[in-house]
């Protein structure tokens, strides 16, 4: 099992009201400069919201949603501080590949 952490909000908020593209681009450039593997992904309408344990999170979101998912909890905590109005949490996935649990529904 692999634990993934997420910051999620409505697509309108995350993609249009916040500078998410700039923030993620800066993070990618930083990771490249230190030769670190990119351990996050932006996902639209993430499939993990369909899990029964995500029902409380799903109820709080305006559809459609967007999430930044990572296996780095400190990065997600930083995003929460940066963007403020996002929900954060975690989920378990049987996959070791970061992209597998992020399928779009």
C-alpha positions as CSV (number, residue, x, y, z in Angstrom):
1,X,0.0,0.0,0.0
2,X,1.1,3.5,-0.8
3,X,-0.1,6.6,1.0
4,X,-0.9,9.6,-1.1
5,X,-1.7,13.1,0.2
6,X,-3.9,15.6,-1.6
7,X,-5.0,19.2,-1.7
8,X,-8.4,19.6,-3.4
9,X,-10.8,22.3,-4.3
10,X,-13.2,23.2,-7.1
11,X,-11.6,23.5,-10.5
12,X,-12.9,27.1,-10.7
13,X,-11.1,28.0,-7.5
14,X,-7.9,26.1,-8.0
15,X,-7.4,26.7,-11.7
16,X,-8.8,30.2,-12.1
17,X,-8.7,32.1,-8.8
18,X,-5.3,30.8,-7.6
19,X,-1.9,30.9,-9.5
20,X,-1.6,27.1,-9.4
21,X,0.1,26.9,-12.8
22,X,2.8,29.3,-11.7
23,X,3.3,27.6,-8.3
24,X,3.6,24.1,-9.9
25,X,5.9,25.4,-12.6
26,X,8.2,26.9,-10.0
27,X,8.2,23.7,-8.0
28,X,9.0,21.6,-11.1
29,X,11.9,23.9,-12.0
30,X,13.2,23.7,-8.4
31,X,13.0,19.9,-8.5
32,X,14.8,19.8,-11.8
33,X,17.6,22.0,-10.5
34,X,18.2,19.7,-7.5
35,X,17.6,16.6,-9.7
36,X,14.6,15.5,-7.6
37,X,11.9,13.2,-9.0
38,X,8.6,15.1,-9.5
39,X,6.4,13.6,-6.8
40,X,3.1,15.4,-7.5
41,X,0.4,15.6,-10.1
42,X,-2.5,17.8,-10.9
43,X,-5.6,15.8,-11.4
44,X,-9.0,16.9,-12.7
45,X,-12.1,15.1,-11.3
46,X,-9.9,12.5,-9.3
47,X,-11.3,9.0,-9.1
48,X,-10.2,8.6,-5.5
49,X,-13.2,10.8,-4.5
50,X,-15.4,7.8,-5.3
51,X,-14.0,5.8,-2.4
52,X,-16.5,5.4,0.5
53,X,-14.1,7.0,2.9
54,X,-14.0,10.1,0.8
55,X,-17.7,10.9,1.1
56,X,-17.2,13.7,3.6
57,X,-14.6,15.4,1.3
58,X,-16.8,14.9,-1.8
59,X,-19.8,16.5,-0.1
60,X,-17.7,19.7,0.6
61,X,-16.6,20.2,-3.0
62,X,-18.3,22.1,-5.8
63,X,-18.1,20.0,-8.9
64,X,-16.0,19.7,-10.9
65,X,-12.9,19.4,-8.7
66,X,-9.2,19.5,-9.1
67,X,-6.6,18.0,-6.8
68,X,-2.8,18.1,-6.4
69,X,-1.7,14.7,-5.3
70,X,1.7,13.7,-3.9
71,X,3.4,11.2,-1.8
72,X,5.1,14.1,0.0
73,X,2.9,15.3,2.9
74,X,5.1,18.4,3.6
75,X,4.4,19.6,0.1
76,X,0.7,19.2,0.5
77,X,0.9,21.0,3.9
78,X,2.8,23.8,2.1
79,X,0.0,24.0,-0.6
80,X,-2.6,24.3,2.1
81,X,-0.8,27.3,3.6
82,X,-0.2,28.8,0.1
83,X,-3.8,28.4,-1.2
84,X,-5.7,28.5,2.0
85,X,-9.2,27.4,0.8
86,X,-8.3,23.8,-0.2
87,X,-9.2,20.6,1.6
88,X,-6.4,18.3,2.4
89,X,-6.3,14.6,3.3
90,X,-4.8,11.3,2.4
91,X,-5.7,7.9,0.9
92,X,-4.1,4.5,0.5
93,X,-3.5,2.9,-2.9
94,X,-2.3,-0.6,-3.6
95,X,-0.3,0.8,-6.5
96,X,3.3,1.9,-6.3
97,X,2.9,4.1,-9.4
98,X,1.8,7.7,-8.7
99,X,-0.4,8.0,-11.8
100,X,-2.6,4.9,-11.2
101,X,-4.9,6.2,-8.5
102,X,-5.5,9.4,-10.3
103,X,-7.7,8.3,-13.1
104,X,-10.4,10.8,-14.1
105,X,-14.0,9.7,-13.6
